[in-house]
Amino acid sequence: MSHHILLKTITIIAAFLLFGNIGFAQNSLKGKVVDENNEGLIGANILIASESVTGTITDLDGNYELNNLSAGPITIQFSYTGFQPLSRTITIQSGQNTLDVVMEEGAFGLDEVIVTGVFNERTKLESSVAITTLNTKKLENLTANSTADIFAAIPGNFTDNTRGEVEGVIFPRGLATGSAGNGTGYRYISLQEDGLPVMSTLVGFSSADIFFRNDINIARLEAVRGGSSSIASANSPGGIYNFITKEGTDKFGGSAKITYGFQGNGNSLIRPEVNINGPINDKGWYYSLGGFYRVDEGLREVPFNANQGGQAKFNIVKRGEKGKLKIYGKYLNDKVTVFRNLPFLFDEFPEYGAGDFSPFNVASENDRGEGFDLNYSSTLSDVKTSLPDGEFVESNPNATRDYDSTNGVKATSYSLGMEFTRELGNGWLVKNNARYSYMKNRYNQVSGEQLLGVDFLGGLPTFIKDAKTGEELYNTLSGVNKIGPRWMITAPQDTRNKFNDFSDQLSFNKEFANHNLSTGIYYATTKFDARWDVDIMAQVLEPNPRNIEITSLVLR
């Protein structure tokens, strides 16, 4: 039995066990929980006040339902992180009852302690800059597929996440990123993990989000939008976006979740995640560790798993009366797919409506409604071959390298860091955060396409065949044409980037009666090794295209 059938069967059985008794409800209460902008609140808690265990949570649209209720007055309590709790009393009548509520944001969020973009910890209320915080529940409620999806929830950002999980493009506070992609999508913000940049420099085809994954181990996101961000961190005029990892507490605890489902094209996704944390001993030592693994067939159709891999993280913390020491690390080994160009037709004339978009059809440009699906198709293909190695071709003309398009954008990262905080007395505080990372990524993706007509040689005898099967696809002499009016040239890119990255931030803070004095040093160095090869490949213009061989006879 395939894993698709097995998982579908489990889903159906679970749904029957969970919801099979709904039809026996006599009296029910339904409604919707929204915020002040009439947006449904996902995962809000609803509880009957007189019964500590009877309740439910809202769905993806903010809707809820309580069944098997006794007739008469009851009080319903509503709660949601970041919003003021409220209660409503309603008299339950026979049959279906309705109660909609609007929840208001709570002011207590101003008491949150902020550690990002400041040299000493302070609350939101005490800070003079614009700060957005997203805790674990808020991050989970976003159901984000990428880091760019998360940043879309931060005021002042415009994000482009159309390429997939990585290579997002962030426009913070109206700042354009220049080239939209190729590692420059984070040009004006500092993407940080536990207080230090994920990578200290910007390099083509190695964007910062390639080496970062949000998972259940993240405690919160702190986003400092402008203000002091340029002073507190390098390359951050648009802001500092710092993901802070969970740490252990006095009680053993943890969390786990599994995400499984089918996307709009029927492709499956499964992603288990786990975090456990707690005390090591009674002398102030704590631990936290966890990670995730994900297999994702993809939002678009590709002839392989679009995204596959995971990461593991840990930290060990020693807390004392006058300070804290934390040692932390991460191992990331993940492959994702970056989606790029897709052919479509565009009309500017009334025949199809001004600005009408339609899929490109392989057989005929004028036969609309078939061919590429703008929502789910892709031009990525499964190509495995051996090619000349540009690094050694001069010294060894026979040197080769293996190219495998199923690798997509492969990222590997090993990180080890140390954070130290100590009160020195007389109002002085010293903090030091240092991390070393070895990162590498191999980028086996098509970086561009160019369309050509089948008559590109001006009527000279031309023959095109499938490079894999040998099937004849085009022949000017016999009139065979199985590829339509267009074919394309693509550029399979084989980029190998390696980084040895070290960063260290040391700061001193002195508190006076009504003032604070902060000073410090930030040091970063990156050793970068780049090996870039780009090739040329001819393909049929179709979803998941076939490679082709072209032969032309030159008449003399």
N, C-alpha and C positions, 0 to 999 in steps of 0.2 A: 504493500500500500504506500503510495507516495506521501511525502510530508504534507502536501496541500490537502489531500483527502483526509488524512489523519487529523490535522489541525481543524479543518472544517467540521469534522464529526465531533471533536471535543467541544468546539464552540457551540454547536447545536445542542449537545447534551447539557452543557453549562447553562445555556439560555433557558432550557426547559426546566432545570432544577431551580433556577433563580426566579423565573417569572411564570412558571406553570400554574401557580395558585392564584394569579391575579383575577381570574374570572370569578372567584368565589367572594370577592369583596362586595359588601352590602352598601356601606357608606364610604365615600372617598373624598379626598381634598386635593385639588390640583391648582397649580398657579405658576407664576413666573417671578423670578428675583432679578431685578435690574439695578444698574447704577443710575446716577443723576442724568446720564446721557442716553438713557433707555437701552444700554447695552446689557445683554444677559450676563450674569456672573456665573462662571463655571465652577462647580465644586463647592458652592455655598452650603453650609450646614443648616438643616432644619430639624428641630427637636420638639417633641411634645413636652411642655414644662413639667407636667406631673409624672412623666414616665422617663426615667433617665436613659433607657435603651431604645425607645421607639423614635425613629427618625429616618432621615434620608439625606441625600445631597442632590444638587441641581446637575442637569446634564449639560451638554455642550452649548445649548441655547439658553440656559438659565431656567429651564422648566423642572418642576418637581411633582411628585405624586405620593400621597399617603393613603393607604387602603385599610379596610377592616376597622373603621373608626366607630366608636359608640356615639349615638345621638346625644346632643347636649352641648353645653359650652366647654371649649378647651382653649388653652393658651399655647400658641406656637412661638418658639424662639428661633430667630434667624441670626447667624453669625458668619463672618467672612473676614479673612486676614486683611487688615488695612482699612476696614470699614467699621462704623459704629454698630454694635449689636442692637437689635430691636426685638420686641415681642408684640404679638397681635392676638386678641381674643376673638374667637368666632364661634357661633352656635352651629354645630353640625346638624344638618337636616338629612332626611332620608334620601339616598341617592348620591349624586355628584355635587360637590361644593367647590367654590372657586375663591382663592385668595392670592392676589398679586401684591408685591411689595417693592418699594424703592429704597435702597440702602445708600446712606451717605458716607463719604470717606471720613475716616477718623483723624483727628488732629494728633493722636499719639505717635504717629510716624515721625514727628519732629524730634522725638526723644531718642531716636535711633543713633547709636554711636558710629561715627564715620572714621575710617582709617585711610581712605584713599584721597590723594591730593592735598593732604594736610600733614604738618610735621609733628603734631601731637593730637591724640584722639579727642574728638569733640562731637557734639550732637548736631543734627541737621539745623536745629534752631540757632545754634551758636555759629554755624558756618556762614560765611558771606558770599558763597558761590552757589550756583544751581546744581543740586545733587539729586539723582534718581537712584533709588534702591529697589531691587527685586529679590525677595527672599525665595526659599526653596519652593514654596507652594505657588508663588506667582510664576516662577520659571517653568514649573510643571504645567500650569494652566495655559501657558503660551503654546504648548505642543509644537515647539519650533523644530524645523528640520535642519536648521543651520544657525551659525552664530549671527549671520546677518538678519535672520528672522527675529532673534532676540533683540537686536539693536533697533529694530523697527518699533519696539514698544517704548523706546526712550524718546521723550519730546525733543523736537529740533532735528531729528534724523530723517533722511530719505535713504532707503536701502534698495539695492537691486540684488535679488537672490536667485535670478532666473538660471544661473549656471549650475545650481545644485548645492550640495552641502558646503563647498569651499569656493574660494575666489569670489566672495561677495564684494559688493562695491558700496561703501558707506559715504554719504554726503552729509557731514555734520555741520549744522548751523549755516548751511548754504555754501560750504566750501566744496568746490569741485575737485575730484581726485586726479584730474589729468587723464591719463590713459585708463580707460575703464577695464581693469583686469591686469593680467600678467604680473601680479604681485603688488600692484599699486592701489588696490581698492581700500587700503587702510593707511593712506598717505598722511592724513591729518589727525588720526587718533592713535592712542597707544593702547593696544590690546594687551592686557596684563593678566597674569595668573599669580595670585598670592603676592601682589605688590610689586612685581617686576615684569618688564615687557617679555612677551612670549619669545620674541626674537629682537635683537638690537638694531637690525638694519633692514632695509627694503631691497629685495632682489627679485628680478623678473622670474615669473613662474614658481615663486616660493612665497606666496602671500602668508601673512601671519596666521590666518585661520586654518591653513593646511596643517599646522602643528598644534591646534587646540580643538578639544571636543568638550562640550557641555554634557555633564551626566549627573547622576544622583548624588555624587560626592561633593557637588558645589553647594555651599551654604547660602551664598547670596552674591549678587552682582551690585557693585557700587559704580555709578557713572557720574563723574565730575565733568560737567559740560562747560568747557571754557574756564574763565576766571583764573584760578591759580594753577591750572593744569600744565601750562607751558613752563612754569617755574618748578613744579614738583616732578616733572618727567620729561624726557627727551621726545621730540617728534610728536607733540600732542597739542597743537593750537586748537583743535576741535574738541578735545576732551580726553580723559583717561577712563577706560572701561575695564574695571578690575574684578575678576572672578575669584572669590575667596573660598577656599576649600574647608570642609567641615573638620572640626577637631574633636577629640575625645572629651567626655565629661565624667563626673563622679559615678555615674551609673552606666552599666553596660546597655547598649542600645544599637539600633541600626535600622535600616530600611532596605526594601527590595521591591522591584517592580519588573514587569515584563510587558513590553509593547508588542502586540501582534495584530496584524490586520491586512486588508487588501486595499490597494490603491485604486484610483479610478480606472486604470487599465487592467485591473485584475492581478497585477503583480503583488507578491507577498512581501511583508516586512516582519522580522522578528528581532527583538532587541531586549535581552535580559540585563538588568543592572542591579548592583548590590553595594551597600556600604555598612560596615560594622565599626563601632567605636566604643571606647570605654576606658577605665583606669587600668594601668599596668600594675601599680602597687599603691600603697597608702602614703607614699612619699612625694606625691605631686607629679608622677609620670603618667601620661595618657597616650593613647594611640587612636588612629583612624585609618582605615584602608578599604579599598573597594575598586570597582571598575565596571566595564560593560563589554559586551560582544554583540555585534550586529551583522545580520545578513539581510540585504535589501536588494530585491530584484530591480528596483528603480521606478521612478515616476514616468520615465520615458522608456521606450522599447529598445533594449540593447541585447545582443546575443550572448550575454554573460551577466553575472551578478554585478549590478552597478556599484554597490557599496558593500564592502565586507572587511571586518577587522574589529579592533577594540583597543582598550587601554587599561592600565592598572595604576593606581595611585596609593601613596601612603604618607603619613606623617607621624612623628613621635614628638610629644611636647612635654617639657618640664616647666611647671609653674611654681613660682615662689612668691614671697611677700614683696620682693623688690624688683621682680622681673620675670622674663620668660625666655626659654630657649626652645626653638622648633627646628627639627630636621625633617625635610620632606623630599619626595622624589616622585617621578612619573616615568612610565614606559608606554609609548604609543606605537602601535603597529596597525595601520589602517590603510585601506584602499578605497578611493572614491572616484566617481566619474564626473567630469566637467562637461556640461552640454553647451555647445556653441551654436553655429549657424544652422538655420533651417530654411529651405526654399519655400516661398509662397508667392502668390500672385496678388498684385495690388492695382486697382482701377481708380482713376481719378475722374471718371466720366459717368454720367447718369445711367448708362446702360445697366451697370451693376450697383449703382449708388455711389456717391462720392466717398472715397476712402474705404472701399470694399476690399476685405481680405479674403482669400480663399486658398485652399491647398493646391500645391503644384501636382499635376498628374503626370505620371511617367510616360504614358502613351501619347498624350496630346495636351498642350497648354490650354486649349479652349474647352476641354471637357471637364467641367468643374464638379466638385463634390467627391472626387476620388483621388487616390494617390497618397500624398503625405497627409497625416493627421496632425494639425497644428498643436494639439494638446499632448499627444503621446508619441509621435514618431521621432526618430533621430537619424542622423547620418553617420553614426558610429558603427564600425564593423569589427569582426573578429579577424585580426591579421597577425600571423606569426611567421616570421621570416628571419633570415640572416642577412645583414647589410654591412657595407664597408664601415670601418671604425675611423671616423675623422681624426681622432686623437693620435693614431699611430700610422695613418695611411702614407705619410711621407717617408717614414723609416721602414715601414713594412706594408707594401701595397696589398698584401693578402690578409691584413688584419681585419677581423670582422667583429660584430656585436650582434646580440640577439634582440629583436624587436618583438614585443608582445602587447598588442593594444588592449588586452584584457586587464593589464596592470593598471590602466587608468592613471590616476595621480596617487602614487604610492608614497606614504609618509611614515618615517620611523624616527622616534625621538627618545633619547635617554636624558633625564634631567635629575640633578641632585642639588638641593639648596639648604641654606641655613638662615634662620631669622633669630636675632638676639635683641632683647630689650632689657635695660637696666636703669634703675634709679640710682643716681650717684650721690644724692643728698644736696641740701641747700637749693632745691628746686630744679636741679639738673637731671636731664634724661638723655640717655644715649640709645640709639637704635641702629642696627646694621642688618641688612638683608642682602644675601649674595646667592647666586645660582650659576651653575655650569650646565650647559646643554650641548649634547652632540646630536645634531639633526641632519637627516638626509631625506631627499625625495627624488623619485624618478617619475618623470612626466611623460607618459606614453599616450599622447592624445593628438587628435587632428587639430591643427591650429588655424586653418583657413581653407576656404574652398573657392574655386573659380569655375564658372560655368562656360562651356564651349558648345557650339553647334556641331551636329554630326557632319556637316559639310565644311568643317574647319579648314580643309586643304583645297578648297575651291574646285571640287569635282574630280580630283585625282582619285584613282582607284584606291579605296581604303577598306580594310578588313579589321573587324573588332571581334574578339572572342573572350569568353569567360576564362580568366587566368587559372582558375582552379579545375574546372570541368572540361575546358576546351570547346564548349558549346559555341556555335557561330551566332553572334548577336547582331552583326551589321556587315553588309556586303554591298558596295556600290554597283558591282557588276550584275549580281543576281536580284537586287532589290530587297534583300532581307533587311528588316529593321525591327528589332525587338527591344530597343532602348528608347524610342521616341526621339524628339528633336534635340535633346541635350545630353551631354555627359559632363563629367566634372574632373578637375584636377584638384587633389588635396595634398596637404603638407603634413605627413606624419612626423610628429616632433618627438625626439628622444632627448630629454633634458635631465642631466644628473647633477644635482646640487648637493653639496655637503657643507655643514657649518660646525665650527667649534666656537661656541658663543658663551661669553662670560660677562656678567653684570654685577655690580656691587653698589648699593646705596647706603651711605653712612650719614647720619644726621645727629645733631645735638640740639636740645631744646632747654631753654631756661625760662622758668615762670617767675614773674615779678608780681607785685600786688595787683596791678591792673593791665599788665602787658605780658607778651610772650616774645622771646628772642629765639629764632630758629636759624641754624646754619648747617651746612653739610656738603658732601662731595658725592657725585655720581660718576661712576667709571664703567665703561663698557668697551669690549673689544670682540671682534668677530674675524675668524679666519675662514675664508670662503673659497671653495673649490668648485668651479663650474665646468661642465663638459656638455656642450650643446651640439646636437646633430639634427638637421632637418632634411627630409627626403621628399621626393615627388612620387605621387601615386595616382593612377587613372582609375576612375570608378564609374559605374552606372549611377545615374541620378535617381536613387530610389531609397526607401527606408532600409537601414542596415545594408548598404550597397555592396555589390560584388566588385572585386578587382577585375580589371580588363587589360588585355594586351592589344595594342594598336599597331597595325602594319599598313604602310602606304607605299605604293609603287610610284616612283618618280619617272615620268615619261621624258625621253630624250629625243 
